[in-house]
Amino acid sequence: IEKPQARSMGLGMTLCALRKDGTEFPVEISLGHFETSESKYVIAFISDITKRIASEIEIKNLNASLEEKVVTRTKELQITLQELQASKDNLTKSLEKEKEVNDLKSRFVSMASHEFRTPLSTILSSISLLAKYETTEDQPKRDKHIDRIKSSVKTLTDILNEFLSLGKIEEGKVEVNFESFDLNEFIQGVINEMNVLLKNGQELVHENKHVTLCNSDASLLKHVLINLVSNAIKFSPEDKVIRIETSTQNGYVEIKVIDQGMGIPEKDQVHLFERFFRATNVTNIQGTGLGLHIVGRYIELLKGKITYQSELESGSIFCIELPNQINQF
């Protein structure tokens, strides 16, 4: 009263008043003051705030609705962005795959045009010479050229088979069938098949250290071994022994192909299993550069691993480790 100040009543509270009909309505009460020469007075202003409250509720509901819409739209936008990113990633992968396929085709055409030239020339020249040998006495000469033709056809077939194998791997169409088989018989079969390719004085031997059964895919493993043994024969000089060693260790079958060949330059070894890669010291020897790449991919399918050691002019050792327990598959 001594120092009156205008203020609102019931801050933070909901104040209601009664109409004549007994219904409640929200109000806001403000206190003021004035003085006369005789006395000091306090005056109360009562305002009906029904419309304002209704507007505030409407605004509050609208804000809540807007916030809900913002949250919903934000989630939808995030999902859309994720879908767009996924589409972008898929498109990028598709473009990279297409580029890789085109590059593969280009590399194959380049490789084929180079590697096919020699065997095709051999076939053509041998066929031309065969026509000249008409008498019985010329039979040894005919046989010689027929063998050259057979060898050249085999070379062409091997090149095509390697490319077809790579195509199946890239398309995920290689079937793997794990089974138990006699490893000694299996290795002997590989040796019998590869003996015809041995150079003069070369010998292919098998040293077995108490291994009998192997649990793997015999077809894929045969392809791997034939490739490794073929390389050992191709890159080794005459009168050298090529060994296949088999043993077991910690539940794994270990197969080693050991040669006394020209070896692999150290700087080339890190690239051995890359597609179309050929070591710098064998570029004058026929080959596609696909063999070891396919070997590496097949070993992955067999759930194994392949390692190697090599020294120039001393030879190479390729070691395959395969899980030898069915439950490991």
LINQUIMO-V814184 format. One record per residue. PSI is psi in whole degrees, 0 to 359 (none if undefined). Layout:
BEGIN
PSI, PSI
END
This chain:
BEGIN
322, 319, 74, 144, 141, 134, 166, 151, 150, 38, 131, 0, 156, 116, 136, 154, 167, 135, 175, 329, 4, 358, 148, 153, 148, 143, 163, 128, 126, 138, 134, 183, 158, 164, 151, 178, 344, 328, 173, 142, 149, 135, 137, 131, 118, 119, 134, 117, 26, 312, 321, 317, 317, 320, 318, 318, 318, 317, 319, 315, 321, 317, 318, 318, 318, 318, 319, 318, 321, 316, 314, 313, 323, 316, 316, 320, 319, 317, 316, 317, 319, 318, 319, 319, 319, 319, 319, 316, 316, 320, 318, 316, 319, 317, 318, 319, 318, 318, 319, 318, 316, 320, 320, 317, 316, 317, 320, 316, 316, 315, 315, 318, 329, 312, 333, 336, 312, 308, 325, 319, 320, 316, 313, 315, 321, 320, 319, 319, 327, 325, 339, 341, 101, 340, 164, 326, 339, 3, 317, 322, 320, 316, 320, 314, 328, 319, 321, 320, 315, 316, 318, 319, 319, 320, 313, 318, 318, 318, 312, 320, 321, 317, 321, 321, 316, 318, 318, 320, 312, 327, 359, 31, 12, 119, 136, 122, 102, 134, 163, 131, 162, 114, 324, 314, 320, 310, 320, 324, 318, 316, 314, 321, 326, 345, 328, 344, 353, 142, 172, 125, 351, 150, 138, 116, 156, 126, 113, 129, 77, 36, 130, 302, 148, 136, 101, 190, 109, 324, 312, 319, 323, 317, 317, 310, 319, 321, 314, 318, 321, 317, 318, 319, 313, 320, 10, 146, 176, 162, 31, 150, 133, 125, 141, 117, 134, 139, 173, 148, 121, 45, 10, 146, 132, 125, 122, 138, 116, 126, 172, 45, 204, 344, 174, 129, 139, 321, 341, 342, 326, 341, 5, 322, 14, 150, 135, 7, 137, 137, 151, 341, 7, 15, 340, 359, 136, 138, 160, 339, 11, 338, 304, 330, 314, 319, 311, 319, 321, 320, 322, 316, 330, 5, 30, 196, 157, 133, 169, 156, 139, 144, 133, 136, 7, 331, 184, 152, 121, 126, 123, 132, 124, 136, 135, 23, 132, 322, 353, 348, none
END
